[in-house]
Amino acid sequence: MENSCAKLCPSAQPDMENCRVLGVVQPAENGAKNASMMVYLNQILPATKEVLAMAAPMQPTAIFRLAATCEESKCSHFDGMNCQLAVRIVQRMPEVVDTLPPCLIRKDCRWYSQEGGAACRRCPQVTTVNYEASQELQEVAGVGPNYEAVVI
């Protein structure tokens, strides 16, 4: 049974509760590294097996940004009160939009409820899985340099 008071994670994995597609990741133009941007959906789209299969041959999290019920204590980014990933995103990543993007989950978003519009102005550049992450992005994700892929 879904907890209607639960916050939503805006960078979720496909197996998380209440998972839906938040947006589609558009690749960087001209091969620029770490410049992918998400295009937000304008209606709720449940992340069904059929929808996720449309990402093939890529992993769904390389194509889609997913939102799902925040797992709180089950997540390595959650410190018992706050999402430390949201903190690091706001502290270390640049703003990429001037106005808040049109987001279907904002009222329930863990990042927004915790960090406000500062998180939203950085959100479009976040990709859940990044295979060519810069050192800075690795630090934002809280991982060391020897990871094959950075998962945010």
HELIX and SHEET records of a PDB file:
HELIX    1   1 GLU A   29  GLY A   31  5                                   3    
HELIX    2   2 LYS A   49  ALA A   53  1                                   5    
HELIX    3   3 PRO A   60  ILE A   63  1                                   4    
HELIX    4   4 GLU A   72  LYS A   74  5                                   3    
HELIX    5   5 GLN A   84  ARG A   92  1                                   9    
HELIX    6   6 ARG A  106  ASP A  108  5                                   3    
HELIX    7   7 ARG A  110  GLU A  115  1                                   6    
HELIX    8   8 GLY A  117  CYS A  120  1                                   4    
HELIX    9   9 CYS A  123  GLN A  125  5                                   3    
HELIX   10  10 GLN A  135  ALA A  141  1                                   7    
SHEET    1   A 4 LEU A   8  CYS A   9  0                                        
SHEET    2   A 4 PHE A  64  THR A  69 -1                                        
SHEET    3   A 4 ARG A  20  GLN A  26 -1                                        
SHEET    4   A 4 MET A  37  PRO A  46 -1                                        
SHEET    1   B 2 VAL A 129  ASN A 130  0                                        
SHEET    2   B 2 VAL A 150  VAL A 151 -1                                        
END                                                                             
